[in-house]
Amino acid sequence: MEDKSGAKVLPGLDIVPTNFNLVDLEAEYTGDPKFPHYLIFQQQLAAIENEYDFILFDCPPNILRASQCGIFSSHEIVVPSNPDALSLIGFTLLVDKLGKFHQLSASFRTAAMGPPAQVRGVVFNSIKTGVDIEVPKMRMQLRMNQFKAAKRVSPDAKIFQTQVRDAMVVRRAVTLGLPVTMLSQDNDGDEQESVITDYRKLADEIIRMGGITS
């Protein structure tokens, strides 16, 4: 990632941005059912994936075309969730639709790709100060255990210990299209630092999980 002068500001990090025009992908794209979009994406990605330690796809909360590309090419899935009832319902629907997509795309997978990506964990975010999330966390853990028993998520799937706090600086970063770490620390410097700490702890926890267990 570079600044306006071309100087590296986050060496080793490449970002491929998106825009809202990709919404039209659902209505306008017409592909070959024998060579679907997600297979094209995976094959193009395979040409460069050895150049990176990690490749992350920030997908919308659905299993439509854009998300299918990321899911088909991934080894594991981490689901961000708000601590509320709607997110629990959304998680349940997501796992169901994920299973259907894996069935749809199974004939296009090769042995070299490994097994299809399963949910490896849920991370709670947008945690407001002073709010007790133990009940939503308990309900999510119960649903996770049900899915594990049914082999619909990874056998080591879990709720991450790290929780990302709610902060105005995150919304400001989204508006500006910048990582939180690159915003200037002004009036909300302490808030920004706390959120950065949350994200760093989450990244460390994901790395410490290691490869998928059988």
TIRO-204171 format. One record per residue (C-alpha): x, y, z; residue number from 1; chain; residue in one letter. Coordinates in Angstrom, 1 decimal. Each point is the difference from the previous one (the first is absolute). Example, Ala and Ser with C-alpha at 12.3 -4.5 7.8 and 13.67 -1.06 7.14 Angstrom:
2
[[12.3, -4.5, 7.8], 1, A, A]
[[1.4, 3.4, -0.7], 2, A, S]
This chain:
214
[[0.0, 0.0, 0.0], 1, A, M]
[[1.4, 3.4, -1.0], 2, A, E]
[[-0.7, 3.7, 0.7], 3, A, D]
[[-0.5, 2.6, -2.7], 4, A, K]
[[3.8, 0.3, -0.5], 5, A, S]
[[0.4, -3.7, -0.6], 6, A, G]
[[1.7, -0.7, 3.3], 7, A, A]
[[-0.8, -3.3, 1.7], 8, A, K]
[[-2.2, 0.7, 3.1], 9, A, V]
[[-0.9, -3.6, 0.8], 10, A, L]
[[2.7, -2.2, -1.6], 11, A, P]
[[-1.2, -3.4, -1.0], 12, A, G]
[[-3.6, 0.9, -0.1], 13, A, L]
[[-2.0, 0.0, -3.3], 14, A, D]
[[-3.6, 1.1, 0.0], 15, A, I]
[[-2.4, -0.5, -2.9], 16, A, V]
[[-2.9, 2.4, 0.6], 17, A, P]
[[-3.5, -0.3, -1.0], 18, A, T]
[[-3.0, 2.3, -0.7], 19, A, N]
[[-3.7, -0.1, 0.2], 20, A, F]
[[-0.3, -0.6, -3.8], 21, A, N]
[[0.8, -3.7, 0.7], 22, A, L]
[[-3.6, -0.3, 1.1], 23, A, V]
[[-0.8, -0.1, -3.7], 24, A, D]
[[2.0, -3.2, -0.3], 25, A, L]
[[-3.1, -2.0, 1.2], 26, A, E]
[[-2.3, 1.3, -2.8], 27, A, A]
[[2.4, 0.7, -2.9], 28, A, E]
[[2.5, -2.9, 0.1], 29, A, Y]
[[-0.8, -2.9, -2.3], 30, A, T]
[[2.6, -2.7, 0.1], 31, A, G]
[[0.5, -3.5, -1.2], 32, A, D]
[[-1.6, -2.6, 2.4], 33, A, P]
[[2.8, -2.4, -1.0], 34, A, K]
[[2.7, 2.5, 1.0], 35, A, F]
[[-1.6, 2.1, 2.8], 36, A, P]
[[1.2, 3.3, 1.3], 37, A, H]
[[1.4, -1.4, 3.2], 38, A, Y]
[[2.2, -2.5, -1.8], 39, A, L]
[[1.4, 2.7, -2.3], 40, A, I]
[[0.8, 2.1, 3.1], 41, A, F]
[[1.7, -3.0, 1.8], 42, A, Q]
[[2.1, -0.8, -3.0], 43, A, Q]
[[1.2, 3.6, -0.4], 44, A, Q]
[[0.7, 0.3, 3.7], 45, A, L]
[[2.0, -3.3, -0.1], 46, A, A]
[[2.5, 1.7, -2.3], 47, A, A]
[[1.1, 2.5, 2.8], 48, A, I]
[[-1.0, -1.5, 3.3], 49, A, E]
[[3.5, -1.3, 0.7], 50, A, N]
[[1.2, 3.6, 0.2], 51, A, E]
[[-2.0, 0.6, 3.2], 52, A, Y]
[[0.0, -1.4, 3.5], 53, A, D]
[[-3.7, 0.7, 0.4], 54, A, F]
[[-2.8, 1.1, -2.4], 55, A, I]
[[-3.1, 1.4, 1.6], 56, A, L]
[[-3.4, 0.4, -1.6], 57, A, F]
[[-2.3, 2.5, 1.6], 58, A, D]
[[-3.4, -1.3, -1.2], 59, A, C]
[[-3.5, 1.3, 0.4], 60, A, P]
[[-2.3, -2.0, 2.3], 61, A, P]
[[-1.4, -2.2, -2.8], 62, A, N]
[[0.9, -2.8, -2.4], 63, A, I]
[[-0.6, 1.9, -3.2], 64, A, L]
[[2.5, 0.2, -2.9], 65, A, R]
[[2.7, 2.2, 1.6], 66, A, A]
[[0.0, -2.0, 3.2], 67, A, S]
[[0.0, -3.3, -1.9], 68, A, Q]
[[3.3, 1.0, -1.6], 69, A, C]
[[1.6, 0.5, 3.4], 70, A, G]
[[-1.5, -3.0, 1.6], 71, A, I]
[[1.0, -2.4, -2.8], 72, A, F]
[[3.6, 1.2, 0.2], 73, A, S]
[[0.3, 0.0, 3.8], 74, A, S]
[[1.2, -2.6, 2.5], 75, A, H]
[[-2.0, 1.3, 2.9], 76, A, E]
[[-2.7, 2.6, 1.0], 77, A, I]
[[-0.1, 2.4, 2.9], 78, A, V]
[[-3.4, 1.6, 0.6], 79, A, V]
[[-0.3, 3.4, 1.7], 80, A, P]
[[-3.2, 0.3, 2.0], 81, A, S]
[[-1.8, 2.6, 2.1], 82, A, N]
[[-1.1, -1.2, 3.4], 83, A, P]
[[-3.7, -0.1, -0.8], 84, A, D]
[[-2.8, -2.3, -1.0], 85, A, A]
[[0.0, 1.0, -3.7], 86, A, L]
[[3.6, -0.9, -0.4], 87, A, S]
[[-0.7, -3.5, 1.5], 88, A, L]
[[-2.7, -0.5, -2.6], 89, A, I]
[[2.3, 1.3, -2.7], 90, A, G]
[[2.7, -2.4, 1.1], 91, A, F]
[[-2.4, -2.9, -0.2], 92, A, T]
[[-1.1, 0.9, -3.5], 93, A, L]
[[3.6, 0.6, -1.1], 94, A, L]
[[1.1, -3.5, 1.0], 95, A, V]
[[-3.1, -1.5, -1.8], 96, A, D]
[[0.7, 1.9, -3.2], 97, A, K]
[[3.7, -0.8, 0.2], 98, A, L]
[[-0.7, -3.7, 0.0], 99, A, G]
[[-2.3, 0.4, -3.1], 100, A, K]
[[2.8, 1.9, -1.8], 101, A, F]
[[2.5, -2.7, 0.8], 102, A, H]
[[-2.3, -2.6, -1.5], 103, A, Q]
[[-0.5, 2.2, -3.1], 104, A, L]
[[3.7, 0.5, -0.5], 105, A, S]
[[1.3, -3.4, 1.0], 106, A, A]
[[0.5, -1.3, -3.5], 107, A, S]
[[2.4, 3.0, -0.8], 108, A, F]
[[2.4, -0.7, 2.9], 109, A, R]
[[3.2, -1.8, -0.5], 110, A, T]
[[2.0, -2.1, 2.5], 111, A, A]
[[2.7, 2.7, 0.1], 112, A, A]
[[-2.5, 2.6, 1.3], 113, A, M]
[[-0.7, -2.1, 3.1], 114, A, G]
[[-3.4, -0.2, 1.7], 115, A, P]
[[-2.5, 2.9, -0.3], 116, A, P]
[[0.3, 2.8, 2.5], 117, A, A]
[[-2.0, -0.3, 3.2], 118, A, Q]
[[-0.7, 2.5, 2.7], 119, A, V]
[[3.0, -0.1, 2.4], 120, A, R]
[[-1.2, 2.6, 2.4], 121, A, G]
[[-2.2, 3.0, 0.9], 122, A, V]
[[1.3, 3.3, 1.3], 123, A, V]
[[-2.3, 2.4, 1.8], 124, A, F]
[[0.4, 3.6, -1.0], 125, A, N]
[[-1.6, 3.4, 0.5], 126, A, S]
[[0.0, -0.7, 3.8], 127, A, I]
[[-1.3, 3.1, 1.7], 128, A, K]
[[1.6, 1.1, 3.3], 129, A, T]
[[-1.7, -1.4, 3.1], 130, A, G]
[[-2.2, -2.5, -2.0], 131, A, V]
[[-0.1, -3.6, 1.3], 132, A, D]
[[0.2, -2.4, -2.9], 133, A, I]
[[0.1, -3.2, 2.0], 134, A, E]
[[-3.6, -1.1, -1.0], 135, A, V]
[[0.5, 0.6, -3.8], 136, A, P]
[[3.4, -1.7, 0.3], 137, A, K]
[[-1.6, -3.0, 1.7], 138, A, M]
[[-2.7, -0.3, -2.6], 139, A, R]
[[2.6, 0.2, -2.8], 140, A, M]
[[2.1, -2.7, 1.7], 141, A, Q]
[[-3.0, -2.2, 0.2], 142, A, L]
[[-0.7, 0.4, -3.7], 143, A, R]
[[3.7, -0.6, -0.8], 144, A, M]
[[-0.1, -3.3, 2.0], 145, A, N]
[[-3.1, -1.1, -1.9], 146, A, Q]
[[1.7, 0.6, -3.3], 147, A, F]
[[3.2, -1.7, 1.1], 148, A, K]
[[-1.9, -3.1, 1.0], 149, A, A]
[[-1.7, 0.0, -3.4], 150, A, A]
[[3.4, 0.6, -1.7], 151, A, K]
[[-1.2, 3.2, -1.6], 152, A, R]
[[2.9, 2.1, 1.3], 153, A, V]
[[3.7, -0.8, 0.6], 154, A, S]
[[0.5, -2.5, 2.8], 155, A, P]
[[2.1, 2.6, 1.9], 156, A, D]
[[-2.3, 3.0, -0.7], 157, A, A]
[[-0.3, 2.4, 2.9], 158, A, K]
[[-1.0, 3.4, 1.2], 159, A, I]
[[3.2, 2.1, 0.1], 160, A, F]
[[1.1, 1.3, 3.4], 161, A, Q]
[[0.8, 3.4, -1.6], 162, A, T]
[[-2.9, 2.4, -0.3], 163, A, Q]
[[0.1, 3.2, -2.1], 164, A, V]
[[-1.4, 3.0, 1.7], 165, A, R]
[[-2.4, 2.5, -1.5], 166, A, D]
[[1.7, 3.2, -1.0], 167, A, A]
[[-0.8, 3.1, -2.0], 168, A, M]
[[3.5, -0.2, -1.5], 169, A, V]
[[-1.0, -3.2, -1.8], 170, A, V]
[[-2.9, 1.7, -1.8], 171, A, R]
[[2.2, 2.9, -0.9], 172, A, R]
[[2.6, -2.4, -1.5], 173, A, A]
[[-2.7, -1.7, -2.1], 174, A, V]
[[-1.2, 3.4, -1.2], 175, A, T]
[[3.5, 1.1, -1.0], 176, A, L]
[[0.9, -3.4, -1.4], 177, A, G]
[[3.1, -0.4, 2.2], 178, A, L]
[[1.2, -2.6, 2.5], 179, A, P]
[[-0.5, 1.2, 3.6], 180, A, V]
[[3.7, -0.1, 0.5], 181, A, T]
[[0.5, 2.7, -2.6], 182, A, M]
[[-2.3, 2.6, 1.5], 183, A, L]
[[1.6, 2.9, 1.8], 184, A, S]
[[-0.5, -0.2, 3.7], 185, A, Q]
[[-1.8, 3.2, 1.0], 186, A, D]
[[-2.9, 0.3, 2.5], 187, A, N]
[[-0.7, -3.7, -0.1], 188, A, D]
[[3.6, -1.2, 0.3], 189, A, G]
[[-0.7, -2.2, 3.1], 190, A, D]
[[-3.0, -1.6, -1.7], 191, A, E]
[[1.9, -0.7, -3.1], 192, A, Q]
[[2.9, -1.6, 1.9], 193, A, E]
[[-2.4, -2.3, 1.8], 194, A, S]
[[-1.6, -1.2, -3.3], 195, A, V]
[[3.4, -0.5, -1.6], 196, A, I]
[[1.0, -2.1, 3.0], 197, A, T]
[[-3.2, -2.1, -0.5], 198, A, D]
[[0.8, -0.6, -3.6], 199, A, Y]
[[3.6, -0.9, 0.8], 200, A, R]
[[-1.1, -2.5, 2.6], 201, A, K]
[[-2.5, -1.5, -2.4], 202, A, L]
[[2.6, -0.4, -2.7], 203, A, A]
[[2.3, -1.7, 2.5], 204, A, D]
[[-2.7, -2.3, 1.2], 205, A, E]
[[-0.8, -1.0, -3.6], 206, A, I]
[[3.7, -0.7, -0.7], 207, A, I]
[[0.3, -2.1, 3.1], 208, A, R]
[[-2.8, -2.2, -1.1], 209, A, M]
[[2.3, -1.4, -2.6], 210, A, G]
[[-1.2, -2.3, -2.8], 211, A, G]
[[-3.4, -1.8, 0.0], 212, A, I]
[[-0.1, -3.1, 2.1], 213, A, T]
[[-1.7, -3.2, -1.1], 214, A, S]
